[in-house]
Amino acid sequence: MSTADALRVVTLTAQAEMALVRRDAVAAALLSQAARAADGMPAGPLLAEAAAMVRGEPGREAIRQAALSLCRMALQDAQAELL
Amino acid sequence: MSGRLLGQHVAVLRSAGADVDALARIEEWARRSVVVPEGTEVVDAHVHLGVDRDGHALSASDLIADMDANGIHRAVVFPADEPGPSGDFRESNGRVLEAAEGHPDRFIPFCRVDPSVGAAAAIDEARAGGARGLKLHPVAQRFAPEGEECVAVMRLATDLGWPVLVHAGFGARPLGPAFAGLLEQVPDARLILAHGGRGDHRALAALAAAYPDVLFDTSIAALPDLATLPPERVVFGSDRPYGDHAQALHLVGSAARVAGWDTTAMHGVMGANLLRLLGEGAS
């Protein structure tokens, strides 16, 4: 993974995390973008699952919290590539 | 499959269309990402019991189930943001102490107070009921860490030998000068700064270097913050029910790999550092 690839995933995933925290509807789009950017990386499956869940049931609190957990783990994986 | 995944009830996740098998695989992978040294007593430094004003909730029985599933032996527990009609947290502290009495080998009870609402009496009552530390939330209870009322509460806790876990992160107000002001007045405070001081980490880490009893918990912290701290200043925490154990374990595992923490460091992070602050184990 290149530094640019990791940085792209970190940026999109951090934005998605805050959107989930703020219950902002843009979270679904940001997670989908992050999942595409992370395709083939360790964070990819986490973000893909989070994006699918939030697209399906954006208003369910349990879904939001589970997606937030996945998003944070993905962020940690992408950040670890840069450290 | 039953129980919980990522802190949420499986039945709820399934009814919302989540792929629970995929989530179970991810959760197991996250748990395995942290290597706990043999003989380590794993202690979660940061758990809220009860029902927060914002709807987050966790019962003692659900917490025990989560701890068992995630290899966590003990947890520091304190109330969520439920100050009660009097605003002094005495009712929610009572419920936490009752839960701890029912699980003395699993729960380490802290009390929560609002420094401006009957704090001394609430602490005294909680101490008599078995509390071993204090939780403060300057944002939720709207007080300044370096203010007169908080300093008084901190002195009281320090005189009792109590650690004080303080919410430290995510805010607009800069925390470096605030905690510098607090520590100037109570230099021997045993502080646990929650969330790794996320958002003010550089200032807080620089400040903490001069105070050996100031530690940082890992709950919902940022990886770059944790990975640059001396591991003897780090204590594992989850912030259940706002965070979950799988994510919390994954974060510590990631920090250990990035920072190169060895077995001794991980033994401390996962429990021994906190137990030392509590007066248990080696000094």
Contacts between the chains, C-beta under 8 A, distances in Angstrom:
chain1	res1	chain2	res2	distance
A	45	B	22	7.8
A	45	B	26	7.2
A	46	B	26	6.4
A	49	B	19	6.7
A	49	B	22	5.5
A	49	B	23	6.9
A	49	B	26	6.7
A	52	B	19	7.3
A	53	B	16	7.4
A	53	B	17	7.6
A	53	B	18	5.1
A	56	B	16	6.9
A	56	B	17	4.5
A	56	B	18	7.7
A	57	B	16	4.0
A	57	B	17	5.9
A	57	B	18	7.8
A	60	B	12	7.4
A	60	B	16	4.6
A	61	B	55	7.3
A	62	B	8	4.1
A	62	B	9	6.7
A	62	B	12	4.3
A	62	B	13	5.8
A	62	B	16	6.5
A	63	B	8	8.0
A	63	B	13	7.1
A	63	B	16	5.0
A	63	B	18	6.5
A	65	B	6	7.3
A	65	B	7	6.4
A	65	B	8	5.8
A	65	B	244	7.5
A	66	B	5	7.0
A	66	B	6	4.4
A	66	B	7	7.5
A	66	B	8	5.0
A	66	B	13	6.1
A	66	B	18	6.7
A	66	B	23	6.7
A	69	B	6	4.4
A	69	B	7	6.8
A	69	B	243	7.5
A	69	B	244	5.0
A	69	B	246	6.6
A	69	B	247	4.4
A	70	B	6	7.2
A	70	B	26	6.8
A	72	B	220	7.4
A	72	B	247	5.1
A	72	B	251	7.5
A	73	B	26	7.7
A	73	B	30	6.0
A	73	B	246	7.6
A	73	B	247	5.4
A	73	B	250	4.9
A	73	B	251	7.8
A	75	B	223	7.7
A	76	B	223	4.9
A	76	B	250	6.2
A	76	B	251	5.6
A	76	B	254	4.6
A	77	B	254	7.0
A	79	B	222	7.8
A	79	B	223	4.6
A	79	B	224	6.2
A	79	B	254	7.8
A	80	B	223	6.4
A	80	B	254	5.1
A	80	B	257	6.7
A	80	B	258	5.4
A	83	B	223	7.0
A	83	B	224	6.3
A	83	B	227	5.8
A	83	B	258	4.6
